[in-house]
């Protein structure tokens, strides 16, 4: 999962495309703020 910052806040992002006949037919995206590592329940991160 790609990660970076958005507005100075650590954020993950993902884009998903459905291609039909060589063209993008649909697009979905999500952006999620990452919690501070000290609050994680495990070492796997958000996902």
ABEGO torsion letter per residue (X at the ends): XBBBBBGGBBBBBBBBBBBBGGBBABBBBBBBBBBBAAABABAAEAX
